[in-house]
Amino acid sequence: MLTNPLAEQNTNEDPENDNLLKLFVGGLNYLSLQSDIKSYFETFGKVLNCSLLIDKASSKSRGFAFVTIEDLCILLINN
């Protein structure tokens, strides 16, 4: 029997989390700053978290980030 792994991913019963959208943002310029990424995505809604991944060995950006936006509806309507 096949199941949808995304359907099982959110086991939290909190209805407020239903409007959260966690985005993977790839292909970033290695000079991008976390504050720049957050500022950009704030044009679409309230940013709850922005994490730019840094390489531990070189202390440089790995070229991708994760951004959590509060209101999925606003993001979908704006696009």
N, CA, C and O atoms as a Tinker XYZ file with bonds, in Angstrom:
   316  protein
     1  N      0.840000   -1.181000    0.000000    73     2
     2  CA     0.000000    0.000000    0.000000    64     1     3
     3  C      0.881000    1.238000    0.000000    63     2     4     5
     4  O      1.792000    1.346000    0.820000    81     3
     5  N      0.627000    2.164000   -0.895000    73     3     6
     6  CA     1.385000    3.400000   -0.979000    64     5     7
     7  C      0.759000    4.460000   -0.085000    63     6     8     9
     8  O     -0.463000    4.602000   -0.027000    81     7
     9  N      1.602000    5.189000    0.598000    73     7    10
    10  CA     1.123000    6.293000    1.432000    64     9    11
    11  C      1.846000    7.562000    1.037000    63    10    12    13
    12  O      2.941000    7.518000    0.476000    81    11
    13  N      1.243000    8.662000    1.325000    73    11    14
    14  CA     1.832000    9.966000    1.047000    64    13    15
    15  C      2.692000   10.372000    2.238000    63    14    16    17
    16  O      2.151000   10.644000    3.310000    81    15
    17  N      4.032000   10.423000    2.083000    73    15    18
    18  CA     4.886000   10.783000    3.213000    64    17    19
    19  C      4.654000   12.209000    3.698000    63    18    20    21
    20  O      4.896000   12.508000    4.868000    81    19
    21  N      4.189000   13.093000    2.817000    73    19    22
    22  CA     3.920000   14.471000    3.230000    64    21    23
    23  C      2.697000   14.555000    4.126000    63    22    24    25
    24  O      2.623000   15.422000    4.997000    81    23
    25  N      1.751000   13.677000    3.925000    73    23    26
    26  CA     0.543000   13.684000    4.749000    64    25    27
    27  C      0.861000   13.266000    6.178000    63    26    28    29
    28  O      0.195000   13.710000    7.113000    81    27
    29  N      1.854000   12.432000    6.356000    73    27    30
    30  CA     2.222000   11.961000    7.683000    64    29    31
    31  C      3.247000   12.845000    8.352000    63    30    32    33
    32  O      3.535000   12.672000    9.537000    81    31
    33  N      3.802000   13.789000    7.619000    73    31    34
    34  CA     4.880000   14.614000    8.133000    64    33    35
    35  C      4.433000   15.497000    9.291000    63    34    36    37
    36  O      5.166000   15.614000   10.273000    81    35
    37  N      3.274000   16.115000    9.217000    73    35    38
    38  CA     2.815000   17.019000   10.257000    64    37    39
    39  C      1.945000   16.250000   11.239000    63    38    40    41
    40  O      0.753000   16.050000   11.007000    81    39
    41  N      2.559000   15.819000   12.345000    73    39    42
    42  CA     1.813000   15.087000   13.365000    64    41    43
    43  C      1.355000   15.991000   14.485000    63    42    44    45
    44  O      0.729000   15.531000   15.440000    81    43
    45  N      1.661000   17.276000   14.381000    73    43    46
    46  CA     1.266000   18.228000   15.402000    64    45    47
    47  C     -0.215000   18.564000   15.222000    63    46    48    49
    48  O     -0.653000   18.890000   14.119000    81    47
    49  N     -0.965000   18.482000   16.292000    73    47    50
    50  CA    -2.405000   18.744000   16.232000    64    49    51
    51  C     -2.739000   20.226000   16.344000    63    50    52    53
    52  O     -3.914000   20.591000   16.310000    81    51
    53  N     -1.736000   21.087000   16.477000    73    51    54
    54  CA    -1.947000   22.520000   16.644000    64    53    55
    55  C     -2.433000   23.132000   15.328000    63    54    56    57
    56  O     -1.683000   23.133000   14.352000    81    55
    57  N     -3.668000   23.654000   15.270000    73    55    58
    58  CA    -4.188000   24.208000   14.015000    64    57    59
    59  C     -3.450000   25.450000   13.555000    63    58    60    61
    60  O     -3.500000   25.783000   12.371000    81    59
    61  N     -2.764000   26.150000   14.459000    73    59    62
    62  CA    -2.023000   27.342000   14.051000    64    61    63
    63  C     -0.863000   26.985000   13.132000    63    62    64    65
    64  O     -0.459000   27.812000   12.314000    81    63
    65  N     -0.320000   25.783000   13.241000    73    63    66
    66  CA     0.785000   25.364000   12.387000    64    65    67
    67  C      0.329000   25.032000   10.976000    63    66    68    69
    68  O      1.165000   24.852000   10.090000    81    67
    69  N     -0.971000   24.946000   10.747000    73    67    70
    70  CA    -1.483000   24.646000    9.413000    64    69    71
    71  C     -1.186000   25.758000    8.423000    63    70    72    73
    72  O     -1.137000   25.512000    7.218000    81    71
    73  N     -0.985000   26.983000    8.910000    73    71    74
    74  CA    -0.737000   28.118000    8.030000    64    73    75
    75  C      0.739000   28.407000    7.843000    63    74    76    77
    76  O      1.096000   29.403000    7.213000    81    75
    77  N      1.605000   27.558000    8.377000    73    75    78
    78  CA     3.039000   27.769000    8.234000    64    77    79
    79  C      3.542000   27.122000    6.952000    63    78    80    81
    80  O      3.085000   26.053000    6.550000    81    79
    81  N      4.483000   27.791000    6.331000    73    79    82
    82  CA     5.082000   27.271000    5.109000    64    81    83
    83  C      6.591000   27.332000    5.259000    63    82    84    85
    84  O      7.152000   28.419000    5.400000    81    83
    85  N      7.259000   26.188000    5.230000    73    83    86
    86  CA     8.714000   26.139000    5.312000    64    85    87
    87  C      9.255000   25.922000    3.906000    63    86    88    89
    88  O      8.966000   24.919000    3.253000    81    87
    89  N     10.039000   26.879000    3.466000    73    87    90
    90  CA    10.569000   26.863000    2.111000    64    89    91
    91  C     12.054000   26.526000    2.096000    63    90    92    93
    92  O     12.810000   26.969000    2.961000    81    91
    93  N     12.460000   25.747000    1.116000    73    91    94
    94  CA    13.872000   25.554000    0.816000    64    93    95
    95  C     14.215000   26.571000   -0.267000    63    94    96    97
    96  O     13.555000   26.621000   -1.305000    81    95
    97  N     15.241000   27.379000   -0.030000    73    95    98
    98  CA    15.657000   28.392000   -0.994000    64    97    99
    99  C     17.075000   28.038000   -1.429000    63    98   100   101
   100  O     18.020000   28.171000   -0.650000    81    99
   101  N     17.220000   27.593000   -2.656000    73    99   102
   102  CA    18.516000   27.160000   -3.153000    64   101   103
   103  C     19.063000   28.076000   -4.218000    63   102   104   105
   104  O     18.375000   28.975000   -4.704000    81   103
   105  N     20.304000   27.839000   -4.573000    73   103   106
   106  CA    20.947000   28.613000   -5.633000    64   105   107
   107  C     21.282000   30.032000   -5.222000    63   106   108   109
   108  O     21.360000   30.925000   -6.065000    81   107
   109  N     21.480000   30.244000   -3.928000    73   107   110
   110  CA    21.780000   31.589000   -3.436000    64   109   111
   111  C     23.224000   31.959000   -3.737000    63   110   112   113
   112  O     24.111000   31.106000   -3.761000    81   111
   113  N     23.436000   33.225000   -3.961000    73   111   114
   114  CA    24.789000   33.745000   -4.084000    64   113   115
   115  C     25.507000   33.508000   -2.762000    63   114   116   117
   116  O     24.919000   33.681000   -1.695000    81   115
   117  N     26.756000   33.118000   -2.826000    73   115   118
   118  CA    27.500000   32.805000   -1.606000    64   117   119
   119  C     27.783000   34.045000   -0.754000    63   118   120   121
   120  O     28.224000   33.926000    0.389000    81   119
   121  N     27.534000   35.221000   -1.305000    73   119   122
   122  CA    27.694000   36.467000   -0.551000    64   121   123
   123  C     26.391000   36.924000    0.089000    63   122   124   125
   124  O     26.366000   37.939000    0.785000    81   123
   125  N     25.307000   36.182000   -0.141000    73   123   126
   126  CA    24.008000   36.546000    0.438000    64   125   127
   127  C     24.065000   36.488000    1.959000    63   126   128   129
   128  O     24.716000   35.619000    2.540000    81   127
   129  N     23.378000   37.418000    2.584000    73   127   130
   130  CA    23.293000   37.462000    4.044000    64   129   131
   131  C     21.926000   36.988000    4.490000    63   130   132   133
   132  O     20.946000   37.134000    3.760000    81   131
   133  N     21.855000   36.422000    5.680000    73   131   134
   134  CA    20.590000   35.950000    6.228000    64   133   135
   135  C     19.593000   37.104000    6.326000    63   134   136   137
   136  O     18.406000   36.921000    6.060000    81   135
   137  N     20.068000   38.291000    6.707000    73   135   138
   138  CA    19.179000   39.452000    6.824000    64   137   139
   139  C     18.592000   39.843000    5.469000    63   138   140   141
   140  O     17.443000   40.278000    5.400000    81   139
   141  N     19.366000   39.694000    4.389000    73   139   142
   142  CA    18.866000   40.008000    3.044000    64   141   143
   143  C     17.766000   39.039000    2.626000    63   142   144   145
   144  O     16.757000   39.442000    2.047000    81   143
   145  N     17.968000   37.769000    2.923000    73   143   146
   146  CA    16.983000   36.743000    2.564000    64   145   147
   147  C     15.693000   36.981000    3.345000    63   146   148   149
   148  O     14.600000   36.926000    2.782000    81   147
   149  N     15.827000   37.243000    4.634000    73   147   150
   150  CA    14.653000   37.502000    5.469000    64   149   151
   151  C     13.899000   38.732000    4.974000    63   150   152   153
   152  O     12.673000   38.707000    4.875000    81   151
   153  N     14.616000   39.796000    4.666000    73   151   154
   154  CA    13.977000   41.025000    4.167000    64   153   155
   155  C     13.199000   40.774000    2.887000    63   154   156   157
   156  O     12.094000   41.289000    2.714000    81   155
   157  N     13.775000   39.982000    1.991000    73   155   158
   158  CA    13.091000   39.680000    0.736000    64   157   159
   159  C     11.781000   38.942000    0.993000    63   158   160   161
   160  O     10.743000   39.314000    0.444000    81   159
   161  N     11.821000   37.908000    1.816000    73   159   162
   162  CA    10.624000   37.099000    2.036000    64   161   163
   163  C      9.589000   37.793000    2.912000    63   162   164   165
   164  O      8.429000   37.381000    2.925000    81   163
   165  N      9.975000   38.833000    3.642000    73   163   166
   166  CA     9.001000   39.592000    4.428000    64   165   167
   167  C      8.034000   40.356000    3.535000    63   166   168   169
   168  O      6.992000   40.810000    4.009000    81   167
   169  N      8.355000   40.509000    2.252000    73   167   170
   170  CA     7.409000   41.140000    1.330000    64   169   171
   171  C      6.206000   40.235000    1.072000    63   170   172   173
   172  O      5.170000   40.707000    0.602000    81   171
   173  N      6.330000   38.934000    1.376000    73   171   174
   174  CA     5.256000   37.974000    1.145000    64   173   175
   175  C      4.466000   37.640000    2.401000    63   174   176   177
   176  O      3.375000   37.077000    2.304000    81   175
   177  N      4.984000   37.971000    3.568000    73   175   178
   178  CA     4.320000   37.645000    4.818000    64   177   179
   179  C      5.299000   37.686000    5.974000    63   178   180   181
   180  O      6.478000   37.991000    5.797000    81   179
   181  N      4.802000   37.380000    7.144000    73   179   182
   182  CA     5.636000   37.417000    8.347000    64   181   183
   183  C      6.598000   36.222000    8.350000    63   182   184   185
   184  O      6.171000   35.069000    8.289000    81   183
   185  N      7.892000   36.513000    8.420000    73   183   186
   186  CA     8.917000   35.468000    8.453000    64   185   187
   187  C      9.159000   35.084000    9.911000    63   186   188   189
   188  O      9.571000   35.915000   10.720000    81   187
   189  N      8.901000   33.825000   10.236000    73   187   190
   190  CA     9.108000   33.344000   11.594000    64   189   191
   191  C     10.528000   32.866000   11.816000    63   190   192   193
   192  O     11.057000   32.970000   12.923000    81   191
   193  N     11.151000   32.341000   10.765000    73   191   194
   194  CA    12.504000   31.821000   10.896000    64   193   195
   195  C     13.198000   31.876000    9.544000    63   194   196   197
   196  O     12.593000   31.607000    8.507000    81   195
   197  N     14.468000   32.227000    9.573000    73   195   198
   198  CA    15.288000   32.227000    8.369000    64   197   199
   199  C     16.641000   31.669000    8.765000    63   198   200   201
   200  O     17.318000   32.222000    9.631000    81   199
   201  N     17.039000   30.569000    8.130000    73   199   202
   202  CA    18.308000   29.919000    8.455000    64   201   203
   203  C     19.148000   29.757000    7.201000    63   202   204   205
   204  O     18.839000   28.942000    6.331000    81   203
   205  N     20.202000   30.532000    7.118000    73   203   206
   206  CA    21.169000   30.408000    6.032000    64   205   207
   207  C     22.234000   29.427000    6.507000    63   206   208   209
   208  O     22.861000   29.638000    7.545000    81   207
   209  N     22.438000   28.359000    5.750000    73   207   210
   210  CA    23.366000   27.322000    6.165000    64   209   211
   211  C     24.801000   27.710000    5.831000    63   210   212   213
   212  O     25.101000   28.158000    4.724000    81   211
   213  N     25.684000   27.527000    6.820000    73   211   214
   214  CA    27.088000   27.903000    6.718000    64   213   215
   215  C     27.958000   26.652000    6.813000    63   214   216   217
   216  O     27.723000   25.782000    7.650000    81   215
   217  N     28.964000   26.576000    5.944000    73   215   218
   218  CA    29.927000   25.482000    5.993000    64   217   219
   219  C     30.842000   25.690000    7.199000    63   218   220   221
   220  O     31.438000   26.757000    7.347000    81   219
   221  N     30.956000   24.680000    8.058000    73   219   222
   222  CA    31.755000   24.810000    9.279000    64   221   223
   223  C     33.245000   24.951000    8.985000    63   222   224   225
   224  O     33.946000   25.685000    9.682000    81   223
   225  N     33.723000   24.271000    7.982000    73   223   226
   226  CA    35.153000   24.292000    7.679000    64   225   227
   227  C     35.607000   25.634000    7.109000    63   226   228   229
   228  O     36.652000   26.157000    7.495000    81   227
   229  N     34.818000   26.183000    6.193000    73   227   230
   230  CA    35.224000   27.424000    5.522000    64   229   231
   231  C     34.540000   28.667000    6.086000    63   230   232   233
   232  O     34.951000   29.788000    5.787000    81   231
   233  N     33.507000   28.480000    6.891000    73   231   234
   234  CA    32.699000   29.590000    7.438000    64   233   235
   235  C     32.028000   30.412000    6.340000    63   234   236   237
   236  O     31.711000   31.584000    6.545000    81   235
   237  N     31.813000   29.799000    5.178000    73   235   238
   238  CA    31.126000   30.471000    4.067000    64   237   239
   239  C     29.756000   29.852000    3.878000    63   238   240   241
   240  O     29.493000   28.728000    4.305000    81   239
   241  N     28.897000   30.611000    3.230000    73   239   242
   242  CA    27.548000   30.141000    2.945000    64   241   243
   243  C     27.593000   28.879000    2.091000    63   242   244   245
   244  O     28.458000   28.731000    1.228000    81   243
   245  N     26.652000   27.974000    2.342000    73   243   246
   246  CA    26.542000   26.761000    1.526000    64   245   247
   247  C     25.645000   26.994000    0.307000    63   246   248   249
   248  O     25.478000   26.093000   -0.515000    81   247
   249  N     25.066000   28.197000    0.182000    73   247   250
   250  CA    24.275000   28.535000   -0.999000    64   249   251
   251  C     22.810000   28.188000   -0.903000    63   250   252   253
   252  O     22.095000   28.227000   -1.905000    81   251
   253  N     22.339000   27.840000    0.315000    73   251   254
   254  CA    20.907000   27.597000    0.470000    64   253   255
   255  C     20.456000   27.980000    1.867000    63   254   256   257
   256  O     21.257000   28.128000    2.789000    81   255
   257  N     19.131000   28.137000    1.991000    73   255   258
   258  CA    18.543000   28.557000    3.264000    64   257   259
   259  C     17.169000   27.913000    3.411000    63   258   260   261
   260  O     16.599000   27.393000    2.452000    81   259
   261  N     16.658000   27.961000    4.624000    73   259   262
   262  CA    15.283000   27.564000    4.921000    64   261   263
   263  C     14.573000   28.776000    5.505000    63   262   264   265
   264  O     15.091000   29.445000    6.399000    81   263
   265  N     13.384000   29.048000    4.989000    73   263   266
   266  CA    12.598000   30.194000    5.447000    64   265   267
   267  C     11.215000   29.693000    5.836000    63   266   268   269
   268  O     10.564000   28.991000    5.062000    81   267
   269  N     10.765000   30.055000    7.041000    73   267   270
   270  CA     9.419000   29.699000    7.493000    64   269   271
   271  C      8.576000   30.957000    7.494000    63   270   272   273
   272  O      8.894000   31.937000    8.168000    81   271
   273  N      7.486000   30.915000    6.722000    73   271   274
   274  CA     6.569000   32.048000    6.598000    64   273   275
   275  C      5.278000   31.700000    7.329000    63   274   276   277
   276  O      4.783000   30.575000    7.249000    81   275
   277  N      4.740000   32.694000    8.048000    73   275   278
   278  CA     3.586000   32.434000    8.905000    64   277   279
   279  C      2.298000   32.172000    8.143000    63   278   280   281
   280  O      1.589000   31.216000    8.457000    81   279
   281  N      1.984000   32.974000    7.174000    73   279   282
   282  CA     0.667000   32.867000    6.572000    64   281   283
   283  C      0.736000   32.364000    5.142000    63   282   284   285
   284  O      1.009000   33.129000    4.217000    81   283
   285  N      0.491000   31.093000    4.969000    73   283   286
   286  CA     0.518000   30.452000    3.656000    64   285   287
   287  C     -0.482000   31.095000    2.698000    63   286   288   289
   288  O     -0.191000   31.232000    1.510000    81   287
   289  N     -1.633000   31.485000    3.184000    73   287   290
   290  CA    -2.683000   32.058000    2.325000    64   289   291
   291  C     -2.200000   33.337000    1.635000    63   290   292   293
   292  O     -2.457000   33.537000    0.448000    81   291
   293  N     -1.506000   34.195000    2.373000    73   291   294
   294  CA    -1.016000   35.452000    1.790000    64   293   295
   295  C     -0.013000   35.153000    0.683000    63   294   296   297
   296  O     -0.056000   35.778000   -0.376000    81   295
   297  N      0.883000   34.212000    0.916000    73   295   298
   298  CA     1.881000   33.865000   -0.087000    64   297   299
   299  C      1.221000   33.343000   -1.357000    63   298   300   301
   300  O      1.624000   33.719000   -2.458000    81   299
   301  N      0.221000   32.492000   -1.223000    73   299   302
   302  CA    -0.447000   31.928000   -2.380000    64   301   303
   303  C     -1.261000   32.973000   -3.149000    63   302   304   305
   304  O     -1.310000   32.946000   -4.379000    81   303
   305  N     -1.898000   33.892000   -2.418000    73   303   306
   306  CA    -2.700000   34.942000   -3.058000    64   305   307
   307  C     -1.807000   35.909000   -3.815000    63   306   308   309
   308  O     -2.150000   36.332000   -4.919000    81   307
   309  N     -0.667000   36.266000   -3.238000    73   307   310
   310  CA     0.231000   37.221000   -3.870000    64   309   311
   311  C      0.878000   36.686000   -5.135000    63   310   312   313
   312  O      1.336000   37.462000   -5.973000    81   311
   313  N      0.921000   35.375000   -5.281000    73   311   314
   314  CA     1.560000   34.800000   -6.462000    64   313   315
   315  C      0.502000   34.216000   -7.363000    63   314   316
   316  O      0.822000   33.677000   -8.422000    81   315
